[in-house]
């Protein structure tokens, strides 16, 4: 038994590489599941043998019951930290770290770390210009919002799925009806039920990714990339080319902290920034992965960037 130990919640996707990394530092890992079943998209890559222990909640538990179940099992253990392995583990990792008295982002903004609409609201509350949006389960309401805002094209997507699942670029009323119909009432691939769809203004421009880690308000940027996408008829787009930036990426780093500050204290993240062809605001999505964030909300002007923030593993 190792002297040092941690908890990883839902170490799926690229989070599956974490136990081997922690092994290098002689840190044992306990894998905690946020649901009784692993989402199908992650099942092929999960290896329970990598962990000292795997804790699975019983079936048919509510979210609060799952939190209490794991808190009872883990309470009293000598743990150094709790982190999320991928998007699905973010809110449970926040709850457990807070209840166990470990370093934590806390639960006050947990929902905003997964819900794209709440994320945008949190950015606005921190003084950052955020993307215009509407949340609804009614296609007509989304259509009317698009017309009132006079947008040529909007993006319609789930509130908290992953990747480009059910992300649609919509120019016509028929596009919106098709998108909302495909999203609302569906259980997405993370296992969450889509009660609503999110409509957002579509931002056109060059997209960049800035990767970083942070602890207690101090951030460390590791690298920056830019990439091109190819539109997919009837849906959104897929990445076609990625390019690692050299020194030119440094000017991107300056613009990131305000956005990171708005939601969190500790993180490992990827921030996608869109440089628009016209004016600037901050765009949509955080796919939270590990401990993340800044200690206090920052204040900093953003006059060049319109951002889409993607936190992922």
VEXDREN-2710 file (C-alpha; in Angstrom, 1 decimal):
% VEXDREN-2710
k/r/px/py/pz
1/UNK/0.0/0.0/0.0
2/UNK/1.4/3.4/-1.0
3/UNK/1.8/6.1/1.6
4/UNK/0.3/8.7/-0.8
5/UNK/-3.2/8.3/-2.3
6/UNK/-5.7/10.2/-4.4
7/UNK/-9.1/9.9/-5.9
8/UNK/-9.9/10.1/-9.6
9/UNK/-13.5/10.5/-10.6
10/UNK/-14.4/9.0/-14.0
11/UNK/-10.9/8.5/-15.3
12/UNK/-12.2/7.9/-18.8
13/UNK/-11.1/9.4/-22.1
14/UNK/-7.5/10.6/-21.8
15/UNK/-8.0/10.6/-18.0
16/UNK/-7.2/6.9/-18.3
17/UNK/-3.5/7.8/-18.5
18/UNK/-3.6/9.4/-15.0
19/UNK/-3.0/6.3/-12.8
20/UNK/0.2/5.4/-14.6
21/UNK/1.5/9.0/-14.3
22/UNK/0.7/9.0/-10.6
23/UNK/2.4/5.7/-10.2
24/UNK/5.7/7.5/-11.3
25/UNK/5.3/9.6/-8.1
26/UNK/4.3/6.7/-6.0
27/UNK/0.8/8.0/-5.5
28/UNK/-1.9/5.3/-5.3
29/UNK/-5.2/5.9/-7.1
30/UNK/-8.8/5.1/-6.1
31/UNK/-11.2/5.3/-9.0
32/UNK/-14.6/6.6/-8.2
33/UNK/-17.5/6.3/-10.6
34/UNK/-20.1/9.0/-10.9
35/UNK/-22.7/6.5/-12.2
36/UNK/-23.2/2.8/-11.8
37/UNK/-22.5/2.2/-15.5
38/UNK/-19.6/3.6/-17.6
39/UNK/-20.9/5.5/-20.6
40/UNK/-20.6/3.3/-23.7
41/UNK/-18.2/5.7/-25.4
42/UNK/-15.6/5.2/-22.7
43/UNK/-16.1/1.5/-21.9
44/UNK/-13.5/0.1/-24.4
45/UNK/-10.7/2.0/-22.8
46/UNK/-11.3/1.6/-19.1
47/UNK/-8.9/-0.8/-17.3
48/UNK/-9.9/-1.4/-13.7
49/UNK/-6.6/-3.1/-13.0
50/UNK/-4.7/0.2/-13.1
51/UNK/-6.3/1.3/-9.8
52/UNK/-5.8/0.2/-6.2
53/UNK/-9.6/0.3/-5.9
54/UNK/-12.7/1.0/-8.0
55/UNK/-15.7/2.3/-6.2
56/UNK/-19.0/1.9/-8.1
57/UNK/-22.3/3.4/-6.7
58/UNK/-25.5/1.2/-6.7
59/UNK/-28.0/1.6/-9.5
60/UNK/-30.9/4.0/-9.4
61/UNK/-29.3/6.5/-7.0
62/UNK/-29.9/10.3/-7.3
63/UNK/-27.0/12.6/-7.8
64/UNK/-27.1/13.6/-4.1
65/UNK/-27.3/10.0/-3.0
66/UNK/-24.2/9.2/-5.1
67/UNK/-22.3/12.1/-3.5
68/UNK/-23.2/10.8/0.0
69/UNK/-22.4/7.2/-0.9
70/UNK/-18.9/8.0/-2.0
71/UNK/-18.3/10.5/0.8
72/UNK/-19.2/7.8/3.4
73/UNK/-16.9/5.3/1.7
74/UNK/-14.0/7.7/1.5
75/UNK/-14.3/9.6/4.8
76/UNK/-11.5/8.9/7.2
77/UNK/-9.0/7.8/4.5
78/UNK/-5.7/9.5/4.1
79/UNK/-6.2/11.2/0.7
80/UNK/-4.2/14.1/-0.8
81/UNK/-6.7/15.3/-3.4
82/UNK/-9.7/14.4/-5.6
83/UNK/-9.7/15.2/-9.3
84/UNK/-11.9/14.6/-12.3
85/UNK/-10.7/12.3/-15.0
86/UNK/-13.0/13.7/-17.7
87/UNK/-16.1/15.9/-18.1
88/UNK/-18.5/13.5/-16.5
89/UNK/-16.6/13.5/-13.2
90/UNK/-16.3/17.3/-12.7
91/UNK/-19.3/17.9/-10.4
92/UNK/-18.8/14.8/-8.3
93/UNK/-15.1/15.7/-7.9
94/UNK/-16.1/19.2/-6.7
95/UNK/-18.6/17.8/-4.2
96/UNK/-16.3/15.1/-2.8
97/UNK/-13.3/17.4/-2.4
98/UNK/-15.4/20.0/-0.7
99/UNK/-17.1/17.5/1.7
100/UNK/-13.8/15.7/2.5
101/UNK/-12.0/19.0/3.3
102/UNK/-9.5/18.6/0.5
103/UNK/-8.2/21.2/-2.0
104/UNK/-11.3/22.1/-4.0
105/UNK/-12.9/24.4/-6.5
106/UNK/-16.0/24.1/-4.4
107/UNK/-19.5/23.5/-5.5
108/UNK/-20.8/27.1/-5.9
109/UNK/-20.0/27.1/-9.6
110/UNK/-19.9/23.4/-10.4
111/UNK/-22.8/23.5/-12.7
112/UNK/-21.1/26.3/-14.7
113/UNK/-18.1/24.1/-15.3
114/UNK/-20.2/21.7/-17.3
115/UNK/-23.3/23.6/-18.4
116/UNK/-22.3/25.8/-21.4
117/UNK/-25.1/28.3/-20.8
118/UNK/-24.2/28.8/-17.1
119/UNK/-20.5/29.1/-18.2
120/UNK/-21.3/32.0/-20.4
121/UNK/-23.4/33.6/-17.6
122/UNK/-20.5/33.2/-15.2
123/UNK/-18.1/34.9/-17.6
124/UNK/-20.5/37.8/-17.9
125/UNK/-20.8/38.0/-14.1
126/UNK/-17.0/38.3/-14.0
127/UNK/-17.0/41.3/-16.3
128/UNK/-16.1/39.4/-19.5
129/UNK/-18.1/40.0/-22.7
130/UNK/-19.8/36.7/-23.3
131/UNK/-21.6/35.1/-26.3
132/UNK/-25.3/35.8/-26.8
133/UNK/-27.5/32.7/-26.3
134/UNK/-30.9/31.2/-25.5
135/UNK/-31.8/28.0/-23.7
136/UNK/-35.1/26.3/-24.6
137/UNK/-36.8/23.0/-25.4
138/UNK/-38.9/24.7/-28.0
139/UNK/-37.7/25.2/-31.6
140/UNK/-40.0/28.1/-32.2
141/UNK/-38.6/30.0/-29.3
142/UNK/-35.1/29.5/-30.6
143/UNK/-36.1/30.5/-34.1
144/UNK/-37.8/33.7/-32.8
145/UNK/-34.7/34.5/-30.8
146/UNK/-32.5/34.2/-33.9
147/UNK/-34.7/36.5/-35.9
148/UNK/-34.9/39.1/-33.1
149/UNK/-31.1/39.1/-32.9
150/UNK/-30.8/39.2/-36.6
151/UNK/-28.3/36.4/-36.9
152/UNK/-27.6/34.9/-40.3
153/UNK/-26.5/31.6/-38.6
154/UNK/-26.5/30.2/-35.1
155/UNK/-25.1/27.1/-33.3
156/UNK/-27.5/24.8/-31.6
157/UNK/-26.1/22.1/-29.2
158/UNK/-26.7/20.2/-26.0
159/UNK/-25.9/22.0/-22.7
160/UNK/-23.4/19.5/-21.4
161/UNK/-22.3/16.9/-23.9
162/UNK/-18.8/16.3/-25.2
163/UNK/-17.0/16.9/-28.5
164/UNK/-19.2/17.8/-31.4
165/UNK/-22.1/15.5/-30.5
166/UNK/-25.3/17.0/-31.8
167/UNK/-23.7/20.4/-32.6
168/UNK/-25.6/22.0/-35.5
169/UNK/-24.9/25.1/-37.6
170/UNK/-28.4/26.5/-38.4
171/UNK/-29.2/29.1/-41.0
172/UNK/-32.9/28.4/-41.5
173/UNK/-36.0/27.7/-39.4
174/UNK/-36.0/24.2/-40.6
175/UNK/-32.4/23.7/-39.5
176/UNK/-33.3/24.8/-36.0
177/UNK/-36.4/22.5/-35.8
178/UNK/-34.2/19.6/-36.9
179/UNK/-31.5/20.5/-34.4
180/UNK/-33.7/21.0/-31.4
181/UNK/-35.6/17.8/-32.3
182/UNK/-32.4/15.8/-32.4
183/UNK/-31.2/17.2/-29.0
184/UNK/-34.2/17.5/-26.7
185/UNK/-35.3/14.3/-25.1
186/UNK/-32.2/12.4/-25.9
187/UNK/-29.7/10.8/-23.4
188/UNK/-26.3/12.1/-24.7
189/UNK/-23.2/10.0/-24.8
190/UNK/-22.1/11.2/-21.4
191/UNK/-25.2/9.6/-19.9
192/UNK/-26.9/13.0/-19.3
193/UNK/-30.5/13.6/-20.4
194/UNK/-31.0/16.6/-22.7
195/UNK/-33.9/18.6/-21.2
196/UNK/-33.0/21.6/-23.2
197/UNK/-31.0/22.8/-26.2
198/UNK/-28.7/25.8/-26.3
199/UNK/-28.7/28.3/-29.1
200/UNK/-25.7/30.6/-29.5
201/UNK/-24.5/33.2/-32.0
202/UNK/-22.1/31.6/-34.4
203/UNK/-18.6/33.2/-34.4
204/UNK/-16.5/33.0/-37.5
205/UNK/-12.8/33.3/-37.3
206/UNK/-9.5/31.5/-36.6
207/UNK/-9.5/29.1/-33.7
208/UNK/-6.7/28.5/-31.2
209/UNK/-6.1/26.2/-28.3
210/UNK/-4.1/27.2/-25.2
211/UNK/-3.2/24.4/-22.8
212/UNK/-2.5/25.2/-19.2
213/UNK/-2.4/24.0/-15.6
214/UNK/-3.1/26.1/-12.5
215/UNK/-3.0/25.8/-8.7
216/UNK/-4.2/28.4/-6.2
217/UNK/-4.4/31.2/-8.7
218/UNK/-1.1/30.6/-10.4
219/UNK/-1.3/29.4/-14.0
220/UNK/1.3/27.7/-16.2
221/UNK/0.7/27.6/-19.9
222/UNK/2.3/24.6/-21.7
223/UNK/1.6/25.3/-25.3
224/UNK/-0.7/26.8/-28.0
225/UNK/-2.1/25.4/-31.2
226/UNK/-4.2/26.6/-34.0
227/UNK/-6.4/24.4/-36.2
228/UNK/-8.7/24.5/-39.2
229/UNK/-12.1/22.8/-39.5
230/UNK/-14.1/21.5/-42.4
231/UNK/-17.9/22.1/-42.4
232/UNK/-20.2/19.0/-42.4
233/UNK/-23.5/19.5/-44.2
234/UNK/-26.5/19.3/-41.8
235/UNK/-24.3/19.4/-38.7
236/UNK/-21.3/21.5/-37.7
237/UNK/-17.6/20.8/-38.5
238/UNK/-14.6/18.5/-37.9
239/UNK/-11.0/19.4/-37.3
240/UNK/-8.8/18.9/-40.4
241/UNK/-5.4/20.4/-39.5
242/UNK/-3.7/21.2/-36.2
243/UNK/-0.5/23.3/-36.0
244/UNK/1.7/23.9/-32.9
245/UNK/2.6/27.5/-32.4
246/UNK/6.0/28.8/-31.5
247/UNK/6.6/32.3/-30.0
248/UNK/3.6/33.6/-31.8
249/UNK/1.5/31.8/-29.3
250/UNK/2.7/34.0/-26.5
251/UNK/0.3/36.8/-27.3
252/UNK/-2.6/34.3/-26.8
253/UNK/-1.5/33.5/-23.2
254/UNK/-2.0/37.1/-22.0
255/UNK/-5.7/36.9/-22.8
256/UNK/-6.6/33.7/-21.0
257/UNK/-6.4/34.3/-17.2
258/UNK/-9.5/36.5/-16.9
259/UNK/-11.6/33.7/-18.4
260/UNK/-10.1/31.0/-16.2
261/UNK/-10.5/33.1/-13.1
262/UNK/-14.2/33.4/-13.7
263/UNK/-15.0/29.9/-12.8
264/UNK/-12.4/28.1/-10.8
265/UNK/-9.4/27.7/-8.5
266/UNK/-7.5/24.7/-9.8
267/UNK/-7.5/23.2/-13.2
268/UNK/-5.9/21.4/-16.1
269/UNK/-7.5/22.7/-19.2
270/UNK/-7.5/23.5/-22.8
271/UNK/-8.8/27.0/-23.8
272/UNK/-10.1/27.4/-27.4
273/UNK/-10.0/31.0/-28.6
274/UNK/-11.7/32.3/-31.7
275/UNK/-10.2/35.4/-33.3
276/UNK/-13.2/36.9/-35.0
277/UNK/-13.2/38.7/-38.3
278/UNK/-15.0/41.6/-36.6
279/UNK/-15.7/42.5/-32.9
280/UNK/-14.8/40.5/-29.9
281/UNK/-16.5/38.6/-27.1
282/UNK/-16.0/35.4/-25.2
283/UNK/-17.8/32.3/-26.5
284/UNK/-18.9/29.1/-25.2
285/UNK/-17.7/26.0/-23.9
286/UNK/-15.7/24.6/-20.9
287/UNK/-15.3/20.8/-20.8
288/UNK/-13.8/20.5/-17.4
289/UNK/-11.3/17.8/-16.6
290/UNK/-9.3/18.1/-13.5
291/UNK/-8.7/20.6/-10.7
292/UNK/-8.8/24.0/-12.2
293/UNK/-9.1/27.7/-11.9
294/UNK/-8.0/30.9/-10.2
295/UNK/-8.3/32.0/-6.6
296/UNK/-10.1/35.3/-7.3
297/UNK/-12.0/36.6/-10.3
298/UNK/-9.7/38.8/-12.3
299/UNK/-10.4/42.0/-14.2
300/UNK/-8.7/42.4/-17.6
301/UNK/-9.9/43.9/-20.9
302/UNK/-10.4/41.8/-23.9
303/UNK/-10.5/43.8/-27.0
304/UNK/-9.1/41.4/-29.6
305/UNK/-10.5/38.0/-28.8
306/UNK/-13.8/36.2/-29.1
307/UNK/-13.4/33.0/-27.2
308/UNK/-14.7/29.5/-27.2
309/UNK/-13.3/27.8/-24.2
310/UNK/-13.0/24.0/-24.3
311/UNK/-11.7/22.2/-21.3
312/UNK/-11.0/18.6/-22.0
313/UNK/-9.0/15.5/-21.6
END
